[in-house]
Amino acid sequence: MDLMKQTPGVTVRDADSYEGTQRYLLRNPNLSFIALVNEVLVGCAMCGHDGRRGYLQHLLVLPGHRRKGIANELVEHCLAALEKNGIVKAHIDVLTTNQLAQTYWGSQGWKRRTDIQRFSFVRKGGENV
């Protein structure tokens, strides 16, 4: 959570609570990864799947450690782990206001979808779920 709060462009939602993150990791074992430099947490990528498609969540690298290949390595670990589970296509949601992330994903060969729009529904709670 501290890493998320320290990373510009990342929005922390109620679903990112300790309990919500724990549920996600338990539901998707061996699919999320962290990056340590001198035993200090500098990055992470949460990853999961629904049985057909993979989903990357919160790829984070602290600003002082960017442009060193850490993000690429985290993504590669996620994609390789998904492939071991038979998942060869993955998605990531990027906020329209996060230009840095949009540039990164585009430069890595990820394609912006123009044929779909995401709709969300909150059954219970506020808009920050």
C-alpha atoms as an extended CHARMM CRD file, in Angstrom:
* protein
*
       129  EXT
         1         1  MET       CA              0.0000000000        0.0000000000        0.0000000000  PROA      1               0.0000000000
         2         2  ASP       CA              2.8550000000        2.3860000000        0.8100000000  PROA      2               0.0000000000
         3         3  LEU       CA              4.3910000000        1.6840000000       -2.5890000000  PROA      3               0.0000000000
         4         4  MET       CA              1.0820000000        2.4580000000       -4.3000000000  PROA      4               0.0000000000
         5         5  LYS       CA              0.7350000000        5.7210000000       -2.3970000000  PROA      5               0.0000000000
         6         6  GLN       CA              4.2900000000        6.7510000000       -3.3510000000  PROA      6               0.0000000000
         7         7  THR       CA              3.7620000000        6.1330000000       -7.0720000000  PROA      7               0.0000000000
         8         8  PRO       CA              2.4890000000        9.0620000000       -9.1710000000  PROA      8               0.0000000000
         9         9  GLY       CA             -0.4790000000        8.2310000000      -11.3900000000  PROA      9               0.0000000000
        10        10  VAL       CA             -1.7130000000        5.3360000000       -9.2370000000  PROA      10              0.0000000000
        11        11  THR       CA             -5.1730000000        5.6150000000       -7.7370000000  PROA      11              0.0000000000
        12        12  VAL       CA             -5.7790000000        3.7350000000       -4.5010000000  PROA      12              0.0000000000
        13        13  ARG       CA             -9.3140000000        2.4390000000       -4.0890000000  PROA      13              0.0000000000
        14        14  ASP       CA            -11.1180000000        0.8260000000       -1.1660000000  PROA      14              0.0000000000
        15        15  ALA       CA            -10.7260000000       -2.5160000000       -2.9680000000  PROA      15              0.0000000000
        16        16  ASP       CA             -6.9490000000       -2.0750000000       -2.5910000000  PROA      16              0.0000000000
        17        17  SER       CA             -7.2250000000       -2.5670000000        1.1600000000  PROA      17              0.0000000000
        18        18  TYR       CA             -5.0520000000       -5.1430000000        2.8890000000  PROA      18              0.0000000000
        19        19  GLU       CA             -7.9750000000       -7.5910000000        2.9240000000  PROA      19              0.0000000000
        20        20  GLY       CA             -8.8660000000       -6.9590000000       -0.7240000000  PROA      20              0.0000000000
        21        21  THR       CA             -5.2650000000       -7.3680000000       -1.8290000000  PROA      21              0.0000000000
        22        22  GLN       CA             -4.9000000000      -10.5410000000        0.2380000000  PROA      22              0.0000000000
        23        23  ARG       CA             -8.0330000000      -12.0230000000       -1.3920000000  PROA      23              0.0000000000
        24        24  TYR       CA             -6.6790000000      -11.1870000000       -4.8360000000  PROA      24              0.0000000000
        25        25  LEU       CA             -3.2860000000      -12.7700000000       -4.1580000000  PROA      25              0.0000000000
        26        26  LEU       CA             -4.8160000000      -15.9170000000       -2.6390000000  PROA      26              0.0000000000
        27        27  ARG       CA             -7.1810000000      -16.2670000000       -5.6140000000  PROA      27              0.0000000000
        28        28  ASN       CA             -4.2880000000      -15.8590000000       -8.0680000000  PROA      28              0.0000000000
        29        29  PRO       CA             -1.3100000000      -17.6690000000       -6.5100000000  PROA      29              0.0000000000
        30        30  ASN       CA              2.1640000000      -17.3180000000       -8.0300000000  PROA      30              0.0000000000
        31        31  LEU       CA              1.0690000000      -14.6420000000      -10.5070000000  PROA      31              0.0000000000
        32        32  SER       CA              2.1520000000      -11.4270000000       -8.7730000000  PROA      32              0.0000000000
        33        33  PHE       CA              5.7190000000      -10.2620000000       -8.2550000000  PROA      33              0.0000000000
        34        34  ILE       CA              7.7840000000       -7.7030000000       -6.3960000000  PROA      34              0.0000000000
        35        35  ALA       CA             11.0840000000       -6.0220000000       -7.2320000000  PROA      35              0.0000000000
        36        36  LEU       CA             13.6940000000       -5.4970000000       -4.5500000000  PROA      36              0.0000000000
        37        37  VAL       CA             16.8520000000       -3.4190000000       -4.8200000000  PROA      37              0.0000000000
        38        38  ASN       CA             19.2380000000       -3.9360000000       -1.8980000000  PROA      38              0.0000000000
        39        39  GLU       CA             16.3280000000       -5.5510000000       -0.0220000000  PROA      39              0.0000000000
        40        40  VAL       CA             14.1620000000       -2.4320000000       -0.4920000000  PROA      40              0.0000000000
        41        41  LEU       CA             10.7850000000       -2.7900000000       -2.2190000000  PROA      41              0.0000000000
        42        42  VAL       CA             10.8920000000       -0.6260000000       -5.3540000000  PROA      42              0.0000000000
        43        43  GLY       CA              8.2330000000       -2.2070000000       -7.5830000000  PROA      43              0.0000000000
        44        44  CYS       CA              5.4510000000       -4.7180000000       -7.9330000000  PROA      44              0.0000000000
        45        45  ALA       CA              2.9630000000       -6.1020000000      -10.4030000000  PROA      45              0.0000000000
        46        46  MET       CA             -0.2770000000       -7.7870000000       -9.4350000000  PROA      46              0.0000000000
        47        47  CYS       CA             -1.5820000000      -10.2780000000      -11.9350000000  PROA      47              0.0000000000
        48        48  GLY       CA             -4.5050000000      -12.6620000000      -12.1860000000  PROA      48              0.0000000000
        49        49  HSD       CA             -6.8650000000      -14.3250000000      -14.6170000000  PROA      49              0.0000000000
        50        50  ASP       CA            -10.4610000000      -15.3680000000      -15.0590000000  PROA      50              0.0000000000
        51        51  GLY       CA             -9.6460000000      -18.6770000000      -16.7430000000  PROA      51              0.0000000000
        52        52  ARG       CA             -9.5530000000      -17.1620000000      -20.2260000000  PROA      52              0.0000000000
        53        53  ARG       CA             -7.7990000000      -13.7950000000      -20.0420000000  PROA      53              0.0000000000
        54        54  GLY       CA             -5.0660000000      -12.3940000000      -17.8560000000  PROA      54              0.0000000000
        55        55  TYR       CA             -5.2540000000       -9.0680000000      -16.0690000000  PROA      55              0.0000000000
        56        56  LEU       CA             -2.3500000000       -6.9930000000      -14.8770000000  PROA      56              0.0000000000
        57        57  GLN       CA             -3.0720000000       -4.7380000000      -11.9500000000  PROA      57              0.0000000000
        58        58  HSD       CA             -0.9910000000       -1.9520000000      -10.5100000000  PROA      58              0.0000000000
        59        59  LEU       CA              2.3490000000       -2.2170000000      -12.2470000000  PROA      59              0.0000000000
        60        60  LEU       CA              4.4090000000        0.0530000000      -10.0030000000  PROA      60              0.0000000000
        61        61  VAL       CA              8.0260000000        1.1450000000       -9.9730000000  PROA      61              0.0000000000
        62        62  LEU       CA              9.1840000000        3.9800000000       -7.7420000000  PROA      62              0.0000000000
        63        63  PRO       CA             10.2480000000        6.9900000000       -9.8320000000  PROA      63              0.0000000000
        64        64  GLY       CA             13.8880000000        6.8040000000       -8.7180000000  PROA      64              0.0000000000
        65        65  HSD       CA             14.1540000000        3.2390000000      -10.0490000000  PROA      65              0.0000000000
        66        66  ARG       CA             12.4820000000        3.6770000000      -13.4290000000  PROA      66              0.0000000000
        67        67  ARG       CA             14.1130000000        3.2060000000      -16.8220000000  PROA      67              0.0000000000
        68        68  LYS       CA             16.2260000000        0.3390000000      -15.4990000000  PROA      68              0.0000000000
        69        69  GLY       CA             14.1470000000       -2.5310000000      -16.9160000000  PROA      69              0.0000000000
        70        70  ILE       CA             12.3430000000       -3.2960000000      -13.6490000000  PROA      70              0.0000000000
        71        71  ALA       CA              8.8430000000       -2.7720000000      -15.0610000000  PROA      71              0.0000000000
        72        72  ASN       CA              9.6360000000       -4.8520000000      -18.1440000000  PROA      72              0.0000000000
        73        73  GLU       CA             10.9550000000       -7.6670000000      -15.9680000000  PROA      73              0.0000000000
        74        74  LEU       CA              7.8990000000       -7.6040000000      -13.7070000000  PROA      74              0.0000000000
        75        75  VAL       CA              5.5740000000       -7.7050000000      -16.7240000000  PROA      75              0.0000000000
        76        76  GLU       CA              7.5410000000      -10.5720000000      -18.2620000000  PROA      76              0.0000000000
        77        77  HSD       CA              7.2660000000      -12.5810000000      -15.0400000000  PROA      77              0.0000000000
        78        78  CYS       CA              3.4980000000      -11.9880000000      -15.0420000000  PROA      78              0.0000000000
        79        79  LEU       CA              3.0320000000      -12.9430000000      -18.6910000000  PROA      79              0.0000000000
        80        80  ALA       CA              5.1920000000      -16.0670000000      -18.3050000000  PROA      80              0.0000000000
        81        81  ALA       CA              3.2280000000      -17.1180000000      -15.2100000000  PROA      81              0.0000000000
        82        82  LEU       CA             -0.0490000000      -16.5750000000      -17.0580000000  PROA      82              0.0000000000
        83        83  GLU       CA              1.2130000000      -18.6480000000      -19.9860000000  PROA      83              0.0000000000
        84        84  LYS       CA              2.0200000000      -21.5090000000      -17.5870000000  PROA      84              0.0000000000
        85        85  ASN       CA             -1.6820000000      -21.3810000000      -16.7050000000  PROA      85              0.0000000000
        86        86  GLY       CA             -2.6990000000      -21.5320000000      -20.3830000000  PROA      86              0.0000000000
        87        87  ILE       CA             -3.4740000000      -17.8000000000      -20.6090000000  PROA      87              0.0000000000
        88        88  VAL       CA             -1.8670000000      -16.0770000000      -23.5990000000  PROA      88              0.0000000000
        89        89  LYS       CA             -3.8330000000      -12.8130000000      -23.7740000000  PROA      89              0.0000000000
        90        90  ALA       CA             -3.7370000000      -10.1820000000      -21.0680000000  PROA      90              0.0000000000
        91        91  HSD       CA             -5.3320000000       -6.8110000000      -20.4160000000  PROA      91              0.0000000000
        92        92  ILE       CA             -4.4820000000       -3.8230000000      -18.2680000000  PROA      92              0.0000000000
        93        93  ASP       CA             -6.6700000000       -0.8450000000      -17.4440000000  PROA      93              0.0000000000
        94        94  VAL       CA             -4.9660000000        2.5450000000      -17.5670000000  PROA      94              0.0000000000
        95        95  LEU       CA             -6.5620000000        5.7300000000      -16.3140000000  PROA      95              0.0000000000
        96        96  THR       CA             -7.1790000000        8.2270000000      -19.1030000000  PROA      96              0.0000000000
        97        97  THR       CA             -5.3240000000       10.8120000000      -17.0170000000  PROA      97              0.0000000000
        98        98  ASN       CA             -2.1740000000        8.6780000000      -16.6770000000  PROA      98              0.0000000000
        99        99  GLN       CA             -0.2780000000        9.6820000000      -19.8080000000  PROA      99              0.0000000000
       100       100  LEU       CA              2.9870000000        8.2040000000      -18.5420000000  PROA      100             0.0000000000
       101       101  ALA       CA              1.4170000000        4.7480000000      -18.2250000000  PROA      101             0.0000000000
       102       102  GLN       CA             -0.2660000000        5.0530000000      -21.6250000000  PROA      102             0.0000000000
       103       103  THR       CA              3.0720000000        5.8860000000      -23.2100000000  PROA      103             0.0000000000
       104       104  TYR       CA              4.7760000000        2.9800000000      -21.4400000000  PROA      104             0.0000000000
       105       105  TRP       CA              2.2240000000        0.3420000000      -22.4760000000  PROA      105             0.0000000000
       106       106  GLY       CA              2.1340000000        1.5950000000      -26.0600000000  PROA      106             0.0000000000
       107       107  SER       CA              5.9220000000        1.4630000000      -26.2610000000  PROA      107             0.0000000000
       108       108  GLN       CA              5.8560000000       -2.1600000000      -25.0870000000  PROA      108             0.0000000000
       109       109  GLY       CA              3.6110000000       -3.3260000000      -27.9130000000  PROA      109             0.0000000000
       110       110  TRP       CA              0.3440000000       -3.3430000000      -25.9890000000  PROA      110             0.0000000000
       111       111  LYS       CA             -2.5560000000       -2.1550000000      -28.1470000000  PROA      111             0.0000000000
       112       112  ARG       CA             -5.0680000000        0.4260000000      -27.0250000000  PROA      112             0.0000000000
       113       113  ARG       CA             -8.5520000000       -0.9770000000      -27.4970000000  PROA      113             0.0000000000
       114       114  THR       CA            -10.9920000000        1.2280000000      -29.3580000000  PROA      114             0.0000000000
       115       115  ASP       CA            -13.6320000000       -1.4310000000      -29.9460000000  PROA      115             0.0000000000
       116       116  ILE       CA            -14.8030000000       -1.7430000000      -26.3350000000  PROA      116             0.0000000000
       117       117  GLN       CA            -15.6590000000        0.4660000000      -23.3940000000  PROA      117             0.0000000000
       118       118  ARG       CA            -15.4890000000       -0.6490000000      -19.7890000000  PROA      118             0.0000000000
       119       119  PHE       CA            -18.5990000000       -0.2840000000      -17.6460000000  PROA      119             0.0000000000
       120       120  SER       CA            -18.5240000000       -0.7240000000      -13.8760000000  PROA      120             0.0000000000
       121       121  PHE       CA            -21.2440000000       -1.2660000000      -11.3190000000  PROA      121             0.0000000000
       122       122  VAL       CA            -20.8470000000       -0.8800000000       -7.5670000000  PROA      122             0.0000000000
       123       123  ARG       CA            -23.3290000000       -3.0480000000       -5.7090000000  PROA      123             0.0000000000
       124       124  LYS       CA            -22.4810000000       -1.7180000000       -2.2710000000  PROA      124             0.0000000000
       125       125  GLY       CA            -20.3170000000        1.1070000000       -0.9620000000  PROA      125             0.0000000000
       126       126  GLY       CA            -19.1130000000        4.3740000000       -2.3550000000  PROA      126             0.0000000000
       127       127  GLU       CA            -17.5730000000        5.2660000000       -5.6690000000  PROA      127             0.0000000000
       128       128  ASN       CA            -14.0640000000        4.5780000000       -4.3430000000  PROA      128             0.0000000000
       129       129  VAL       CA            -14.4990000000        0.7900000000       -4.4290000000  PROA      129             0.0000000000
